[in-house]
Amino acid sequence: MAIIGGGITGLSAAFRLQKMMDETKEEVDVTIIEASNRFGGKIETLQREGFTIERGPDSFLKRKREALDLVEELGLSDQLVSNNLGKAYILKNRELHPIPEYSFMGVPSLLKPLLDSSLLSEDGKARALNDLFIPPYPPFDDMSVGDFFAGRLGQEMVDDIINPLLSGIYAGDLYKLSLRATLPQFIELEKRTGSLILGAKQVLPKNKKKTSQFATLKNGLSSLVDRLVDAIRFPMLKNACVTRIEKMNGRYKIVLKNGETLVADGIVFTLPHEKTQDILSDCPYLKQPNAEPCTSVGTVAMAFDAAQVTIQKEGTGFVASNKEPSAITAATYTHLKWPHTTPSGKALIRCYVGKKGDEAILDESDEIIIQNSLDNLKDVVDIDGNPEFSVVTRLRESMPQYVVGHTQWLKQIEETLGHDYPHVYLAGASYDGVGLPDCIRQGNKAAKRLFNELLVDA
Ligand SMILES: Cc1cc2nc3c(=O)[nH]c(=O)nc-3n(C[C@H](O)[C@H](O)[C@H](O)COP(=O)(O)OP(=O)(O)OC[C@H]3O[C@@H](n4cnc5c(N)ncnc54)[C@H](O)[C@@H]3O)c2cc1C
């Protein structure tokens, strides 16, 4: 078997296959094939001058169990750290406004925090309250996140609250993003309660104590990758870019860029979908008709002496409103949200840059990206001088866009591919969830299917 791609999805798939083999005493050759010179894909932690800096993802959701379960299986539970709680803000008109309390993905569950909010105009608030009176949508299979929320709560609410909150996860155009693939729970809530506000009330019981939702590892997420790489006994190829797959008598010849080949009976692809599409170029149905290219984003970590930084509005960071003419789309006061990352007497702020339709900043030099981010940051945080050092990371075409119809398309391509390429599976951020727990779940699932098909049912 072959697993193509050594990000968290591919490594999880390999680890799961190994576990199943250990449990059943079945043996089969598995090779992990990674194009770059390191494993982990988007996950990359940098240790520098006592700081733990995440260049990509910084944590995972605890509610989805797969990441926590993997951490436990790998014996890393004692390294787990949960985030500090704190207020989060939305940047609008160069000012920070608190996100209304008791809201679920931006949808208010109580009226008072919405009515008191400085984020919306009086008209915007009145329009949001209409949600309580307008009838539910007639049954539908899918529609865009933007249309769905704007139809119920109004445009202002989408631009100034919902869009900024979702942009950290999808960095996309909400009017193309599939509701069913990204936030299906809202379809159900609206159908059941006839209103998003009433639906949010059911999901967020009043006076429920706020608890930490995210976790990471003390030495950064790369320690999860390192532990996986240590635990996996299969051959793991680096600098091995797959360019083509050829069918040969029910098996597959995997061709690498350097001309070398491997033979496999089953394959799990864990690459960004565009890359898989190039490799399986004889499968035109893999191209989604209304596909949108992945969005490119960047992170800018800035390390300061604590005395240089005064956070005026106490909290853990902010996201920028959709229309804010700011280079940064979000910022985390990492030393406050994740104190273990920062030596005492220091401060660490991580900004995000780049969003759909505004990715040109990533073509600028590091110096310009840092200067622009710092200038924007200084609007809302008192910063004296320049960072002691900064780390810019460009993650090109890194945020997959689940466009309207995504779920239906995925079902179709899985069926057709299963017919054309038996024992070949697609898993990872391009398909069924972008978060780390989603990727781990997909890696596990593909491994189980392949194992059952090739070893149990054979
Ligand atoms: C800036 C940013 C911040 C994020 N923050 C969070 C967060 O805080 N929490 C969270 O849960 N999620 C977060 N995410 C999402 C999450 O990090 C990703 O969805 C996840 O890491 C993707 O894992 P993957 O294994 O599916 O893909 P990747 O990590 O993209 O791995 C794919 C691998 O395939 C390799 N590859 C590509 N082409 C070939 C080829 N032809 N042959 C062989 N190998 C190839 C690549 O080199 C790569 O190593 C974030 C994403 C980004 C971009």
Ligand as a Chemical Component Dictionary entry (heavy atoms), coordinates in Angstrom:
data_LIG
# 
_chem_comp.id                   LIG 
_chem_comp.type                 NON-POLYMER 
_chem_comp.pdbx_formal_charge   0 
_chem_comp.three_letter_code    LIG 
# 
loop_
_chem_comp_atom.comp_id 
_chem_comp_atom.atom_id 
_chem_comp_atom.alt_atom_id 
_chem_comp_atom.type_symbol 
_chem_comp_atom.charge 
_chem_comp_atom.model_Cartn_x 
_chem_comp_atom.model_Cartn_y 
_chem_comp_atom.model_Cartn_z 
_chem_comp_atom.pdbx_ordinal 
LIG C1  C1  C 0 -2.312 29.192 8.337  1  
LIG C2  C2  C 0 -3.141 28.016 8.748  2  
LIG C3  C3  C 0 -3.557 27.905 10.064 3  
LIG C4  C4  C 0 -4.324 26.818 10.469 4  
LIG N1  N1  N 0 -4.692 26.725 11.773 5  
LIG C5  C5  C 0 -5.337 25.618 12.206 6  
LIG C6  C6  C 0 -5.556 25.423 13.596 7  
LIG O1  O1  O 0 -5.128 26.229 14.445 8  
LIG N2  N2  N 0 -6.234 24.307 13.978 9  
LIG C7  C7  C 0 -6.666 23.368 13.076 10 
LIG O2  O2  O 0 -7.287 22.375 13.485 11 
LIG N3  N3  N 0 -6.421 23.507 11.740 12 
LIG C8  C8  C 0 -5.758 24.592 11.295 13 
LIG N4  N4  N 0 -5.465 24.727 9.966  14 
LIG C9  C9  C 0 -5.849 23.654 9.032  15 
LIG C10 C10 C 0 -4.888 22.453 9.110  16 
LIG O3  O3  O 0 -3.601 22.892 9.460  17 
LIG C11 C11 C 0 -4.797 21.730 7.762  18 
LIG O4  O4  O 0 -6.083 21.508 7.235  19 
LIG C12 C12 C 0 -4.080 20.380 7.906  20 
LIG O5  O5  O 0 -2.820 20.546 8.511  21 
LIG C13 C13 C 0 -3.947 19.724 6.531  22 
LIG O6  O6  O 0 -3.315 18.473 6.660  23 
LIG P1  P1  P 0 -3.203 17.475 5.419  24 
LIG O7  O7  O 0 -2.339 16.352 5.842  25 
LIG O8  O8  O 0 -4.558 17.147 4.907  26 
LIG O9  O9  O 0 -2.506 18.319 4.271  27 
LIG P2  P2  P 0 -0.987 18.990 4.207  28 
LIG O10 O10 O 0 -0.606 19.365 5.567  29 
LIG O11 O11 O 0 -1.127 19.978 3.158  30 
LIG O12 O12 O 0 -0.123 17.745 3.763  31 
LIG C14 C14 C 0 -0.048 17.316 2.427  32 
LIG C15 C15 C 0 1.371  16.818 2.171  33 
LIG O13 O13 O 0 1.444  16.314 0.835  34 
LIG C16 C16 C 0 2.705  16.656 0.304  35 
LIG N5  N5  N 0 2.618  16.601 -1.164 36 
LIG C17 C17 C 0 2.068  17.510 -2.003 37 
LIG N6  N6  N 0 2.167  17.093 -3.287 38 
LIG C18 C18 C 0 2.779  15.888 -3.260 39 
LIG C19 C19 C 0 3.149  14.950 -4.266 40 
LIG N7  N7  N 0 2.901  15.174 -5.564 41 
LIG N8  N8  N 0 3.779  13.801 -3.883 42 
LIG C20 C20 C 0 4.023  13.542 -2.570 43 
LIG N9  N9  N 0 3.685  14.412 -1.579 44 
LIG C21 C21 C 0 3.071  15.563 -1.913 45 
LIG C22 C22 C 0 2.960  18.049 0.845  46 
LIG O14 O14 O 0 4.333  18.374 0.785  47 
LIG C23 C23 C 0 2.424  17.916 2.274  48 
LIG O15 O15 O 0 3.420  17.529 3.178  49 
LIG C24 C24 C 0 -4.699 25.815 9.527  50 
LIG C25 C25 C 0 -4.288 25.923 8.201  51 
LIG C26 C26 C 0 -3.508 27.005 7.800  52 
LIG C27 C27 C 0 -3.044 27.089 6.377  53 
# 
loop_
_chem_comp_bond.comp_id 
_chem_comp_bond.atom_id_1 
_chem_comp_bond.atom_id_2 
_chem_comp_bond.value_order 
_chem_comp_bond.pdbx_ordinal 
LIG C1  C2  SING 1  
LIG C2  C3  SING 2  
LIG C2  C26 DOUB 3  
LIG C3  C4  DOUB 4  
LIG C4  N1  SING 5  
LIG C4  C24 SING 6  
LIG N1  C5  DOUB 7  
LIG C5  C6  SING 8  
LIG C5  C8  SING 9  
LIG C6  O1  DOUB 10 
LIG C6  N2  SING 11 
LIG N2  C7  SING 12 
LIG C7  O2  DOUB 13 
LIG C7  N3  SING 14 
LIG N3  C8  DOUB 15 
LIG C8  N4  SING 16 
LIG N4  C9  SING 17 
LIG N4  C24 SING 18 
LIG C9  C10 SING 19 
LIG C10 O3  SING 20 
LIG C10 C11 SING 21 
LIG C11 O4  SING 22 
LIG C11 C12 SING 23 
LIG C12 O5  SING 24 
LIG C12 C13 SING 25 
LIG C13 O6  SING 26 
LIG O6  P1  SING 27 
LIG P1  O7  DOUB 28 
LIG P1  O8  SING 29 
LIG P1  O9  SING 30 
LIG O9  P2  SING 31 
LIG P2  O10 DOUB 32 
LIG P2  O11 SING 33 
LIG P2  O12 SING 34 
LIG O12 C14 SING 35 
LIG C14 C15 SING 36 
LIG C15 O13 SING 37 
LIG C15 C23 SING 38 
LIG O13 C16 SING 39 
LIG C16 N5  SING 40 
LIG C16 C22 SING 41 
LIG N5  C17 SING 42 
LIG N5  C21 SING 43 
LIG C17 N6  DOUB 44 
LIG N6  C18 SING 45 
LIG C18 C19 SING 46 
LIG C18 C21 DOUB 47 
LIG C19 N7  SING 48 
LIG C19 N8  DOUB 49 
LIG N8  C20 SING 50 
LIG C20 N9  DOUB 51 
LIG N9  C21 SING 52 
LIG C22 O14 SING 53 
LIG C22 C23 SING 54 
LIG C23 O15 SING 55 
LIG C24 C25 DOUB 56 
LIG C25 C26 SING 57 
LIG C26 C27 SING 58 
# 
